[in-house]
Amino acid sequence: MSKKRIDIVFGTRPEAIKLVPVIQRLQQDPDLLPRVVVTAQHRDLLDQILGPFGIQPDIDLDLMQADQSLNQLASKAIQALGASYERDRPDLVLVQGDTTSAFCAALAAFHLDIPTGHVEAGLRSGNRKQPFPEEANRRMVSAFADLHFSPTATSTAALLREGIPEKKIFETGNSAIDTLTLVLETQDLNEPDKAEVLVTLHRRETWKGDSGGSFAGILNTLVDFAKSHPEVHFLYPVHPNPNVRGPVSAICQGIPNFQLVNPLDYVPFLKAMANSRAIVSDSGGVQEEAPSLGVPVLVVRDVTERPEGLFPGGNRLVGTEAQDLKQALQDIFEEPRRETQGFPQPNPFGDGQARHRIHGAIRHFFFGEERPEPFLPAPSFE
């Protein structure tokens, strides 16, 4: 039985977080030859993840440039990845999620008739511009993929509605929960007297105002709340994108209880999450991780492709209008503070075993072994 070469292609911090445990599991299989290929779509933020987990890229395309458009990135990525595949043809290309890097990696593989596996397949918001460009990217990756690793039953149902054959879908849980679980095995996340409100707002449709409310309106709401509640500490790790940094600096700078910091490394960010009373975010990954930490996310978006997190006591879809966010914050601080519980708590997105199911599905694809059993959420989430 010949060894099978797998190119694992990614370029951003969220992809790296979710692929780290998958890479580690595939590297343990003597029948597989995984190769880590990074586009470096987000150079500095990507390096924050790979280093601490001891993962070194086998190929670094280093495509990041300042003020680069999506079209410029896409054209360079397709050419570079296509050339890489032709030099040392993989048996499978593995991509994660819905980034431009994932789309380009899948398209370049499709053009060369190389099978593609899609981690976190089937997420759908129902609006191709929210999130932008991710909703369109993931739909197109589904058109190219041969293996669809859906995180939940909701995602599986979306793929089936689109005509994806059931035999090509493997329900695995979300690998973000694997990474979080691995950290919890070695790290104590409890840090009393830390931020009570963690803010992570950076999405394109947020700062462009394409989803409704203005970015300035959202920021002013947070600042007004901070000023009227001086006992509540806000922490905002600000994304390096100048379209985010500019407004945040102009509106939020100088408020005593509103701390602006550079993006946090993964473990410090998890600590900030775990010790918050609430998280104000437009991030998808934060929506997935927060249930394990027992902290609600006020999701500043009009739609979410992660409805599993909207359970009582969990995440809350508050929209993009300033008055709705203000009311949601008031509701949080009118509720009794929850007692600290152990981590991880049950999570509807995964059980920390996605990497093993993905590995099993790949062996099923290559070697005809039995299909892995699907992820089953805790009964309270069914």
N, C-alpha and C positions, 0 to 999 in steps of 0.2 A: 504494500500500500504506500504510494508516494505521498510525500508531505504536500499539504495544500498551502499556498501563499495567500495571505489576506492583507490587502492594503487598507489601513484604518485612517481615513482622511478627515481632518477637521482644521478649524482655524480660529476659534473663539474660546473664551473662558467657559461659557456655559456648556459647549460641546465637550471640552476637556474634562470638566467636572463629571459629566455623565459617562464619558468613555473610559476614564481611568480604571474603574473596576473591571470593565469588559476587557481592556487591554491586558490587565494583570492576569485575568482568568485564561485568556487565549494564550498568553506566554507560557502558561504552565502545561499546555498540551503538547506532547512531543510529536504529534502528527500534524501540527500546524506551524506555519512560519509567518507570524504577524509582523507587519512592517508599519511603523508609525510615520505618517506623511502629514506634515502641517503646512497649511497655506500662510499661517501667521496673519490672518485677517485682522486680528486684534493682537498685536505683537506683545506689548507689556503685560496686558491682562492674561494672556495665554501662558506666558512664562511663569506667572505667579502660581499656577496650578501644577504644571508639569514638574518643576523642580522639587517641591516638597514630597511628591509621590515617587520620585526617583525614575521618572520616565524621560528618556532621551529620544528626540525625533531621529528616525533613520534618514528621512529626507525633509529638509526645511526649505520650502520654496520662497519664503520671505517676501511675500507679495505686498505687504503693507506699505502704503505711501500716504503722506499727509494730504488731507482734503481729496482723497481718491473717490471717484463716483462709483456707484454699484456697477455700471456698465464697464468702466475701466477695470475694476477688480474681476468681473466675470470673464471678460475677454482674455485677460492674462491667466486666470486660473484654469480655464478650459484648455488653453494651449499648453500650459506647463504640466497639468495633470495628464493630458493626452500623451505628451512626450514621455512622461514618467511611466505610464502604463505600457507604452510600446517598447521601452527599453527593457523592462523586466516584468513581463506580463503576469499580473496576479490572477488567481483563480476566483477571487471574490473581492469586491470593494465594499467596505463597510463605512456608512455615513450615519450621522446623528442629527435628528431634528430638522431644522428649517432655515438654516443660514444660506447665504449666497455660496459659501464654500461647499456645503452639502449638495446643493443643487448642481453646481458645476462639476463636482466629483462624480455624481450619478450620471449626468449627461455625457461627460467624457467617457465613462465606462460603457454606457449604452451605445455610443457611436462605435466602440470597438468590440461590441458583443461580449462584454465581460459582465457576469452577474453582479448585482448590487444587493446588499442587505441594508435595511433602513431601521435604525434604532429610534424608538419613539415615533412610530408610524401611526397615522390615523387621527391625529389631533386636528380638529376643525372648529373654527369660530362661526362659520357660515357667512362671513363677510371677507371677501378676498383682499380688502384693504385694511383689515384689522385682525391681527397685527400686520404691518407692512414693512418689508415685502414677504414676511415669513409665511403667511397663509398661502400665498401663491406658490412659494418655494416648495412647501411640503406637499401640496397637491401634485406638483410636477414631479417631485421625487417619487411619489407613489406610482406615477405612470411608468417610471423606469425600473422600479425595484422588482426583484425576484423573491426576496424574503422580507416580510413586513413584521417587525417586532413591535407589536402594539402594547402600550403600557396597561391599558384597562379595557373592560368590556365596552365602554362607550366608544373608545377608539376602534375596537374591532368592528362594532356595528357600523361605524362610519365607512370603514374600508369595504365591508360587505355591500353596503348601499351603492358604492361606486363600482361594483362589479369585480373586486379583487377576489380571486378564488380562495375559499376557506383554507385549502391545504397549504397556501402560501403565507398564512397569517399565524403568528405565534404570540400568544398573550403572555407577556413576561413580567409585568410590573415595570415601574420606571427605575432606571439605573441610578438616578439621582439619589434615591433612598439607599441604595447600596453604598454609595460614597459617604453619605451622612452616617450610616450605621458603622462603617469602618472607622470613621473619626471618633464616634462615640465610644468605641471599644478602647480607645487610648487617651481620650481627652475628657476633662471635666469642664463642661460648658457653663457651669453656674458661676456668675460673677455679680454678686449683689451690688446695688447702688449704681448700676449702669443705666444706659439710655432707656427711657420709657416709651419713646416713639422712635422707631427706626424708619428712615425714609430712603427709598430707592426708586427714583423716577428718572428715566433716561430714554424711553422709547421714542422713535421717530414721530409716531402719530401724536404723542403727548406734546413734544416741544413744537411741532408744527401746527398743533391745534386741529388736526384732521378728524379727531374723534369727538369733537364737541367743544368742551370748555377749553379756555386758554391756559397755557402753561403758567403765565403770570398770575392768573386767577387762582390756580391751585396753590402756587407758592405763597401768594398773599394770604390765603386761607390758613396755611400752616403757620406762617409768621404771626398772624393775628391770634391764633389759638395759643401759640407759645407766649406771646405778650400777656394774654389774659390768664394764663396758667403758668406763672414763673416757676412753680415747683416741679413742672414737668420738663424733663430734659429731652431735647430732640438731637438725634445724630443722623447726619446726611453724608454718606460716602458718595462724593460727586463724580459722576462719569467724566472721563477726560474730553469727551466730545465738546468742542467750543459752543455748540448750539445749546448744550445743557449748562456748561460752566458759566457762560455769560449771564443768563438770566438769574441763575442761582446766586452768584456773587452779588449781583445788583440788588436783589430783593432780600436775601437771607443773611447777608454778612452783617456782623456787629450786634446780633441779638444774643444776650448773655447766655440764655439757655438753649440756643440753637447752634450746634457745633457742626461745622463743615470740615470734612477731612477728605483726603485722597482715597481712592478705592482700597478697601481692606483685602488682605489675603483671605483665603477661604476659611481657615479655622477661626481667626478673629471675627470674621463676618458671621459665622455660625454662632459665636458667643454673643455677639450683639443681637442677633435674632432671638436667641434663647432667653435673654434677659430683658426683652422688651415687653411692654404691656400691649402694644399693637405695632404693626408694620404697615406703612403707607407705601404702596408699590404698584408698578405696572409690569413687573417682571413675572415671567412664567415659572422659572425655577424656584423663586421664592414661594409662590403659591403651592408648589409641590413639597418643599422642605418644611414649611411652617407647621403643618399638622403633626409631624414627628416631635416638634418642640412645644406643642400646645399653645402657640401664639397665633391669634387671628391676623389675617392680612386684609386690609382695606384696599381692595383691588380698584385702582383708579383707571378703569377701562369701561367701555360700554358693553363689551361682550368678552367672554372668556372661553377658551378652548379647553379649560380644565374645570368643568362643572362638578367633578367629584369632590372638590374641596369646599363646595358651598353647602356645608352641612351645619346644623345648629351648633353654635360654639366654635365654628371654624371660620373660613374665609368669608368675606362679604363683598359682593360686587356693588360698589358705591357709585360707579359712573364717573364722569369727568366734570360735572358741574360743582362749583365751589360750595354752594349751600348744602349739597348732599354730603360732601366730604366733611364739612363742619359738623353736621348733625351726627355723622358716624363717629367722629372723634368724641363728641360730647357723650354719646351713648356708651362708648367704651369706658370712659372715666366716671360715668355714673354707676357702672356695674361694680359689684364687689371684686376686689382683686383675687384672682385665682391662687389657690395654694400651689406651691412648687411641687411638681410631680416628676417622677423619674423619666429619663429619656432612654430610648425613643418611645413615644406614644404611638398607638395604632394609627396607621396612615392609609387612606383610601387609594393612594397612588402606588404603593409598593410595600414589600416586606423585607427588602434588603437582599433578595435572592435573584434579581433580574439577570445578573451576569451569568449565573449558572444556567438559567433557562435559555439565554441567548447562545451560550456555548453549546448547549444540548441541541438547539435548533440547527446550528451550523454543522454539527456532526451528523445530524439527521440528513441535512442537505448533501453533504459530501459522501458520507459513508453508509447511509441508509439505516442508521440506528433509530430507536424508538423516539417518537416526539416527546418533548418534555411536557410535564403536566402544567396547565395554565396557572397563572397567578389568581388567587382567590382572596379578595379583601375580607377584612374582619366582618362578621355578621352585622354589626351595627352600621356598616356602610353599604350594605346590599340594598 
